[in-house]
Amino acid sequence: MAGSNVTLSDVKANEEIRALIDMANHNLEVMGYTEHGIRHVSFVSHATKEILTELGYDERTAELGAIAGWVHDIGNAVNRRRHGITGAVMTSRILSVMGMSPEEVALLVGAIGNHEEDIGVPVNPICAALIIADKSDAHRSRVRRDKYDLNDIHDRVNLSIKKNFITVEKDKKLIRLFIYMDEISSPMEYMQIYMSRLVLCEKAAKALGCSFELIINGSAVNRKQDINVSEEIIKERIELRGKKVDYRSKEEQ
C-alpha cells in the first residue's frame, strides 16, 4: 500500500498521541479500570502487526495494524463510553496533520471505531486483527499495583493470568489464544467478563478467513471450526423430543 511515509516510529514519537495515551490511562485508573497505558498499547500494537504478518498481509498493512494498535484507546482521554468512535475521530485529525494519505486514514478510523465489543464489527483486516489483539490482553501486569482489589472480579481474573499469547497457523486457518491462570481465579470467572469480547474475536477471525480458539490451562474452551451437523443427526434429535428417556444403566433398570 503506497502513498504514505508515516510510520509506527513517527506515531510513537508524536507528543500529542503520547499525552492522550497517558491521560486515557489516568482517567481509567480513576474509574477503577485496569492498565490502559503504554504497556497495553504496546502489546496490542505488536500483536496486531504479528497477526497480519503471519496471515500474509503486506508489510505496509501490517504496519498500519501496528499504528492502529498504538492509538486505538486514545478516546478514553475524553470518555470511556464509545471511546472507539471518539478515538477514531481524533486519530483522523492527528494522522492527517502528520501527512498520512486519506486512504490509509480511512482504513485506520474504521478499525479503531469498531474495536469495542458492544458495537464493533470487523470491517477490514486491520480492524479484525486489532480486535483479537486488544481482547487478548488479559494479564497480571495490567492490575494496578497500589489499587488492586481481590473482591473485584476484573482484578482477580487479571491477577491470576501469569501467561497469555496468540498463535496464528495460516495453513490451518486457525488463530489461538492461550491463557494460563493460577488458583486466584478460574476459567469460569474469566468467561464471565470476557464472553462478549470472545464472541467478537470469533467474528474477527472469521473476517480474516480463520477460526478462533481459546485455550485455558491447556483445555479448549470453544470450537476451532464451524459446527457441521448432518441432516440424519438433526432428524434423530427431533424424533427424540418429547420422548421419555431412561438414563439408568441396564443393571439399574
C-alpha positions, 0 to 999 in steps of 0.5 A: 500500500503506497502513498504514505511515509508515516510510520509506527516510529513517527506515531510513537514519537508524536507528543500529542498521541503520547499525552492522550495515551497517558491521560486515557490511562489516568482517567481509567485508573480513576474509574477503577479500570485496569492498565490502559497505558503504554504497556497495553498499547504496546502489546496490542500494537505488536500483536496486531502487526504479528497477526497480519504478518503471519496471515500474509498481509503486506508489510505496509498493512501490517504496519498500519495494524501496528499504528492502529494498535498504538492509538486505538484507546486514545478516546478514553482521554475524553470518555470511556463510553464509545471511546472507539468512535471518539478515538477514531475521530481524533486519530483522523485529525492527528494522522492527517496533520502528520501527512498520512494519505486519506486512504490509509486514514480511512482504513485506520478510523474504521478499525479503531471505531469498531474495536469495542465489543458492544458495537464493533464489527470487523470491517477490514483486516486491520480492524479484525486483527486489532480486535483479537489483539486488544481482547487478548490482553488479559494479564497480571501486569495490567492490575494496578499495583497500589489499587488492586482489589481481590473482591473485584472480579476484573482484578482477580481474573487479571491477577491470576493470568501469569501467561497469555499469547496468540498463535496464528497457523495460516495453513490451518486457518486457525488463530489461538489464544492461550491463557494460563491462570493460577488458583486466584481465579478460574476459567469460569470467572474469566468467561464471565467478563470476557464472553462478549469480547470472545464472541467478537474475536470469533467474528474477527477471525472469521473476517480474516478467513480463520477460526478462533480458539481459546485455550485455558490451562491447556483445555479448549474452551470453544470450537476451532471450526464451524459446527457441521451437523448432518441432516440424519443427526438433526432428524434423530434429535427431533424424533427424540423430543418429547420422548421419555428417556431412561438414563439408568444403566441396564443393571439399574433398570 
